[in-house]
Amino acid sequence: MDSNQLRQLFAKALRASLASPLLLAGCGGLDLKGYSPPVCEDDWKLAMSGLSPATQPDLVQLRRSQDTGDGSSNPRLHTVLSSSGTACATASQPATCQAELAALAPQEGFRSVCNLFCESYYLATTEGDTVAAKTSLEALIGFLGAIDTPQEALLRVFADGYTLSCTTLERGAVKANGDGSFNVVATQGFACGEGTQETQFVLGVSASGEVVEKERDVLKRGDKGCSVGRRPAGLQSEGFVECADAVGRHLALIAHLEAASIQAFLRLRAELALHGADLSLQDAALRSAMDEVMHTEVCGHLARKYGATPERPQVASLPPRPLAEVMLDNAVEGCVRETYGALVAHHQALHAEDSEVREAMARIAEDETRHADLSWAIDRWASTRLPESERTAVREARLRAIEALRAEVAEPTDSALIRELGLPAPEVAVALVDTLTRELWN
């Protein structure tokens, strides 16, 4: 599907319909005196240094496996997130040990979650000639023994499904108590879409590994703005600003997301080059980044017109990803969210009461349509280079993203955003998503 075909589809979707984001933010009041951040690698991966296990292995790795979520027996991808020690250092047959470590691919993990992707986490260890995976909570606690270091307390909380930030104390921190236990600050949930929220927890971790909740507070409530633009992996800033005007808040968030998209496309271009993509795809990604510079300036101007100043995005520097991970991201951020965002921009160009918004969105809609076309072109290019299991994973991720998007846009939208900015009302937004589902996503 090229840009002209997308425009025809968008026109059909708009004809089928009739004629976003509002923020809600909590404010955690936790006293963080005496707390320290987790020890991490690359500012986002919990480090395995600082552990004091019952028996010291040669190597311990924190690994992630990503599945299709469809119940198949073959995991999609196994990735080493962080490690400590030297693999097979005391093995009598190092080559055999290394081969077993490389082949280690358990189907289970001590932490499993399915949002847009299904993921499991486990530890891989080598000790002498023994290569093992710690895939259950019992195995993890047995490996750690007494929880007597801050990093062990953090890992124990992580195993229970909590999220730990490596850079923001209110979302990831640890403190030793005088009785041998630890307090850990962590979060659960996400703020992306009306009705969602990110909740902060203070958790007590005993020496025996018991985790108890001590406090909780809602840090942030979500809105529909996260469906616009290509969000880069590693995005750390939120883009929510204080402004009395809902339109200003919305435009500031959109400007923040447009600015973040610059980095998303620059990273995409580098990863396309790494994996041998056609030069035309690389150049299109670079052009898209340049488009987003203009979008950022325009949306920032509109935000300031309504009294809001956009936040500068903060994106962690991450290593290049395997092609399978790039395609999963492209399926969600490009083929679904960016495609829908382009359609919404066309809707705004037709329906916004603010003439300046209509004029800006007419230009942005054309650019975003090309960006959506690029996402589908990348999807076609990579489909011939991925094995069937990974192609299935991409399809499953896209379907989950569609379901999440449909629930997201069905939530109420501030009337000022519908009137001034031309955002589709919830029933119209659902109709747009349903048309794309029938005509494109299925």
VOGU-3710 file (C-alpha; in Angstrom, 3 decimals, decimal comma):
1> mdsnqlrqlf> 0,000/0,000/0,000  1,442/3,362/-1,054  0,619/6,915/0,004  -2,069/7,347/-2,666  -3,818/4,163/-1,565  -3,632/5,319/2,049  -5,181/8,666/1,084  -8,039/6,855/-0,655  -8,569/4,667/2,387  -8,475/7,682/4,698
11> akalraslas> -11,046/9,466/2,502  -13,296/6,416/2,733  -12,922/6,280/6,507  -13,695/9,994/6,844  -16,770/9,711/4,643  -17,973/6,785/6,728  -17,704/8,892/9,880  -19,410/12,167/10,714  -17,367/14,908/11,303  -6,362/13,332/21,878
21> plllagcggl> -5,175/14,096/24,700  -6,413/15,456/27,989  -4,199/15,020/30,996  -4,882/13,977/34,530  -1,836/13,948/36,747  -1,246/12,749/40,264  1,558/13,977/42,475  3,440/11,523/44,629  4,282/12,878/48,070  6,751/10,195/49,131
31> dlkgysppvc> 9,766/11,309/51,143  12,729/9,837/49,263  15,425/10,799/51,747  17,823/7,884/52,205  16,753/6,125/49,002  19,158/5,239/46,196  18,461/4,436/42,534  18,902/0,912/41,185  22,245/-0,064/39,692  21,548/-0,409/35,968
41> eddwklamsg> 23,267/-0,989/32,660  22,622/1,552/29,888  20,259/3,463/32,213  17,397/1,004/31,738  18,468/-2,595/32,438  18,688/-3,811/36,043  22,302/-4,837/36,644  23,256/-8,244/38,004  26,225/-6,820/39,887  25,556/-6,365/43,593
51> lspatqpdlv> 23,925/-9,764/44,045  25,091/-12,021/46,873  23,652/-15,443/45,976  23,760/-18,471/48,214  26,366/-20,047/45,913  28,470/-17,736/43,755  28,260/-18,731/40,051  30,788/-17,882/37,360  28,139/-15,934/35,478  24,626/-14,637/36,071
61> qlrrsqdtgd> 22,574/-13,068/33,289  19,165/-11,410/33,336  17,428/-12,485/30,144  14,167/-11,645/28,429  12,217/-13,897/26,075  9,475/-12,447/23,895  6,668/-14,667/22,691  3,921/-14,268/20,116  1,299/-14,524/22,836  -0,644/-17,075/20,776
71> gssnprlhtv> 0,207/-20,104/22,903  2,824/-21,476/20,547  5,659/-23,480/22,064  8,516/-21,589/20,420  9,670/-18,318/22,002  10,278/-15,542/19,559  13,453/-14,022/20,806  15,841/-14,350/23,760  17,898/-11,304/24,744  20,593/-10,857/27,405
81> lsssgtacat> 19,725/-7,660/29,261  22,564/-7,567/31,789  25,234/-9,871/33,152  27,898/-10,222/35,828  30,891/-12,537/35,877  32,608/-14,610/33,222  30,743/-17,354/31,402  32,105/-20,892/31,977  35,146/-19,549/33,837  35,576/-22,737/35,914
91> asqpatcqae> 34,137/-25,232/33,406  36,268/-28,271/32,609  34,919/-28,138/29,037  34,477/-24,433/28,276  33,361/-24,900/24,659  30,574/-27,271/25,659  29,528/-24,944/28,466  29,430/-21,952/26,102  27,345/-23,895/23,576  24,843/-24,921/26,242
101> laalapqegf> 24,596/-21,329/27,454  23,946/-20,053/23,932  21,275/-22,727/23,393  19,519/-22,043/26,711  15,957/-21,002/25,800  13,380/-21,862/28,478  9,702/-21,307/27,757  8,874/-19,916/31,212  10,137/-17,135/33,447  9,785/-15,881/37,004
111> rsvcnlfces> 8,109/-12,763/35,570  5,725/-12,881/32,621  3,527/-10,144/31,231  1,468/-9,537/28,090  0,660/-5,971/27,074  1,438/-5,168/23,441  4,042/-7,946/23,580  4,293/-11,067/25,711  7,538/-11,198/27,675  9,135/-13,487/30,250
121> yylattegdt> 12,258/-12,888/32,327  14,655/-15,427/33,817  18,229/-15,785/35,068  20,843/-17,809/33,205  23,848/-19,037/35,210  26,997/-21,061/34,734  28,796/-22,734/37,643  31,560/-25,148/36,724  30,113/-27,346/33,977  26,505/-26,630/35,004
131> vaaktsleal> 24,395/-24,304/32,885  21,007/-23,489/34,407  17,982/-21,216/34,059  16,101/-19,821/37,053  12,583/-19,622/35,662  10,330/-19,654/38,730  9,996/-17,398/41,749  10,976/-20,306/43,983  14,114/-20,939/41,931  15,021/-17,249/42,024
141> igflgaidtp> 14,634/-16,999/45,806  16,544/-20,250/46,251  19,377/-18,882/44,116  19,547/-15,556/45,961  19,283/-17,045/49,449  18,782/-14,345/52,058  17,829/-10,991/50,535  20,708/-9,020/52,016  21,711/-6,480/49,343  19,754/-3,588/47,782
151> qeallrvfad> 20,111/-5,065/44,298  18,614/-8,364/45,455  15,632/-6,519/46,931  15,144/-4,709/43,619  15,354/-7,957/41,645  12,840/-9,587/43,997  10,355/-6,751/43,423  10,982/-6,865/39,669  10,128/-10,575/39,727  6,694/-9,708/41,123
161> gytlscttle> 5,862/-7,650/38,046  6,713/-4,140/39,221  8,511/-1,624/37,016  11,756/-0,034/38,231  13,066/3,189/36,731  16,829/3,537/36,638  16,765/7,331/36,418  13,800/8,666/38,440  13,704/8,005/42,181  9,930/8,300/42,442
171> rgavkangdg> 9,683/5,372/40,015  12,626/3,267/41,157  14,542/3,421/44,434  15,712/1,300/47,351  16,550/1,909/51,015  17,939/-0,453/53,660  15,994/-0,581/56,921  17,562/-1,161/60,307  15,991/-4,608/60,748  17,628/-6,225/57,722
181> sfnvvatqgf> 14,697/-5,563/55,396  14,491/-3,116/52,496  12,011/-0,582/51,172  11,675/-0,468/47,391  9,881/2,195/45,351  8,422/0,834/42,110  5,458/1,356/39,791  2,814/-0,595/37,946  0,593/0,333/35,032  1,026/2,943/32,330
191> acgegtqetq> -0,541/6,298/31,496  -1,474/5,948/27,848  -5,163/6,336/27,081  -8,134/7,572/29,068  -8,778/5,395/32,107  -5,175/4,226/32,458  -2,851/5,181/35,282  0,665/4,694/36,580  0,724/3,827/40,288  3,659/4,242/42,645
201> fvlgvsasge> 4,239/1,634/45,366  6,422/1,469/48,447  7,157/-2,204/49,053  8,797/-3,885/52,002  11,139/-6,792/51,169  12,137/-9,111/54,003  15,306/-11,184/54,219  13,247/-14,271/53,369  11,984/-12,680/50,170  8,474/-11,759/51,270
211> vvekerdvlk> 7,133/-8,617/49,553  4,425/-6,521/51,234  2,803/-3,304/50,067  3,265/-0,378/52,468  2,006/2,596/50,450  0,590/3,425/47,037  -0,131/6,613/45,109  -1,281/7,423/41,567  1,593/9,199/39,837  -0,098/9,894/36,519
221> rgdkgcsvgr> -3,351/9,267/34,706  -3,456/8,731/30,977  -4,996/10,361/27,955  -5,376/9,686/24,259  -2,365/11,716/23,088  -0,084/8,723/23,122  -1,692/7,413/19,938  -0,119/10,207/17,876  3,324/9,933/16,303  6,038/7,304/16,414
231> rpaglqsegf> 7,221/7,011/20,013  10,903/6,119/20,317  12,047/3,225/22,492  13,582/4,668/25,648  11,243/7,695/25,856  11,506/8,822/29,485  9,736/12,185/29,569  5,964/12,469/29,762  5,181/15,737/27,971  2,432/16,735/30,391
241> vecadavgrh> 2,497/20,399/31,348  0,564/22,632/33,720  -1,874/24,783/31,758  -5,389/25,953/32,557  -6,467/25,435/28,940  -7,164/21,828/27,859  -6,345/22,735/24,243  -2,961/24,125/25,287  -2,184/21,005/27,314  -3,097/18,806/24,369
251> laliahleaa> -0,998/20,754/21,882  1,988/20,794/24,245  1,805/17,010/24,542  1,537/16,609/20,771  4,562/18,893/20,274  6,476/16,769/22,780  5,555/13,583/20,914  6,448/15,117/17,544  9,864/16,079/18,923  10,345/12,561/20,286
261> siqaflrlra> 9,475/11,199/16,844  12,551/12,935/15,414  14,753/10,637/17,448  12,558/7,642/16,642  13,095/8,132/12,908  16,815/8,825/13,250  17,213/5,611/15,200  15,059/3,766/12,670  17,286/4,982/9,850  20,421/3,727/11,642
271> elalhgadls> 18,834/0,347/12,352  17,621/-0,006/8,772  21,187/0,604/7,595  22,517/-1,927/10,107  20,153/-4,616/8,832  20,814/-3,930/5,159  17,607/-2,163/4,146  17,339/-0,464/0,783  18,799/3,026/0,633  15,358/4,348/-0,345
281> lqdaalrsam> 13,952/3,208/3,012  16,863/4,763/4,893  16,415/8,063/3,044  12,663/8,028/3,721  13,314/7,593/7,434  15,702/10,557/7,382  13,173/12,681/5,509  10,549/11,695/8,076  12,813/12,922/10,872  13,156/16,241/9,058
291> devmhtevcg> 9,358/16,436/8,691  9,020/15,961/12,445  11,269/18,960/13,059  8,715/21,119/11,257  5,810/19,431/13,032  7,465/20,134/16,388  7,854/23,810/15,556  4,272/24,169/14,318  2,686/22,307/17,226  4,904/24,167/19,694
301> hlarkygatp> 3,731/27,486/18,223  0,088/26,411/18,512  0,624/25,231/22,103  2,100/28,587/23,104  -0,826/30,316/21,396  -3,071/28,559/23,918  -0,768/29,321/26,851  1,288/26,105/27,152  5,028/25,526/26,737  5,944/22,003/25,497
311> erpqvaslpp> 8,390/19,840/27,428  11,614/18,831/25,699  11,626/15,022/25,232  14,156/12,892/27,073  15,080/9,676/25,283  17,561/7,147/26,657  20,425/6,119/24,401  19,870/2,442/23,606  21,921/-0,062/21,588  20,735/-1,126/18,117
321> rplaevmldn> 18,033/-3,761/18,196  17,768/-7,064/16,344  15,613/-6,892/13,224  12,801/-8,778/14,969  12,559/-6,092/17,672  12,670/-3,305/15,078  9,757/-4,893/13,261  7,708/-5,368/16,406  8,159/-1,677/17,163  7,333/-0,746/13,569
331> avegcvrety> 4,151/-2,834/13,675  2,853/-1,054/16,772  4,212/2,476/16,413  4,117/2,712/12,618  1,556/0,386/11,050  -1,030/0,985/13,773  -0,487/4,148/15,787  1,182/6,310/13,157  -1,316/5,190/10,510  -4,199/6,106/12,802
341> galvahhqal> -2,471/9,374/13,702  -2,252/10,298/10,011  -5,977/9,668/9,613  -6,738/11,823/12,657  -4,627/14,650/11,198  -6,758/14,523/8,014  -9,865/14,675/10,219  -8,513/17,729/12,027  -7,678/19,455/8,726  -11,364/19,177/7,837
351> haedsevrea> -13,050/19,859/11,160  -10,949/22,134/13,399  -12,674/25,463/14,147  -9,277/27,129/14,575  -8,214/28,064/11,042  -4,533/27,990/11,996  -4,943/24,416/13,236  -6,738/23,425/10,012  -3,926/24,873/7,920  -1,201/23,192/10,006
361> mariaedetr> -2,945/19,831/10,004  -3,422/19,880/6,228  0,371/19,905/5,857  1,038/17,535/8,744  -1,563/15,050/7,463  0,268/14,705/4,146  3,592/14,141/5,890  2,135/11,634/8,326  0,540/9,733/5,455  4,000/9,309/3,925
371> hadlswaidr> 5,315/8,196/7,312  2,569/5,597/7,547  3,391/4,446/4,012  7,031/4,070/5,090  5,966/1,874/8,013  4,143/-0,490/5,673  7,039/-0,468/3,203  9,413/-1,464/6,003  6,974/-4,177/7,047  6,953/-5,605/3,490
381> wastrlpese> 10,745/-5,421/3,197  11,382/-7,208/6,483  8,709/-9,873/6,022  10,961/-11,680/3,546  13,853/-11,656/6,016  12,117/-12,919/9,145  11,297/-16,552/9,891  7,628/-17,490/10,132  7,662/-17,466/13,944  8,818/-13,838/13,988
391> rtavrearlr> 6,363/-12,805/11,254  3,635/-14,325/13,410  4,920/-12,316/16,367  4,652/-9,110/14,338  1,068/-9,915/13,318  0,106/-10,707/16,902  1,680/-7,479/18,180  -0,231/-5,499/15,557  -3,528/-7,099/16,576  -2,930/-6,331/20,252
401> aiealraeva> -2,043/-2,742/19,382  -5,316/-2,387/17,443  -7,303/-3,674/20,405  -5,532/-1,277/22,760  -6,064/1,648/20,383  -9,774/0,946/19,985  -10,273/0,913/23,761  -8,207/4,072/24,059  -10,138/6,191/21,551  -13,501/5,091/22,955
411> eptdsalire> -12,887/7,082/26,138  -14,459/10,569/26,522  -12,701/13,513/24,861  -12,830/17,106/26,093  -15,367/19,035/24,011  -12,881/21,885/23,465  -10,491/19,477/21,738  -13,255/18,282/19,442  -14,382/21,819/18,658  -11,135/23,815/18,451
421> lglpapevav> -8,752/21,128/17,199  -11,133/18,941/15,212  -10,332/15,735/17,081  -12,890/12,997/16,409  -15,499/12,405/19,080  -15,191/8,957/20,689  -17,889/7,344/18,558  -16,295/8,779/15,419  -12,816/7,690/16,513  -14,061/4,133/17,058
431> alvdtltrel> -15,628/4,195/13,577  -12,307/5,310/12,098  -10,445/2,511/13,870  -13,048/-0,018/12,724  -12,710/1,112/9,105  -8,921/0,780/9,234  -9,334/-2,637/10,843  -11,595/-3,876/8,059  -9,785/-2,283/5,145  -6,130/-2,401/6,188
441> wn> -5,148/-4,021/9,455  -6,926/-7,315/8,841
//
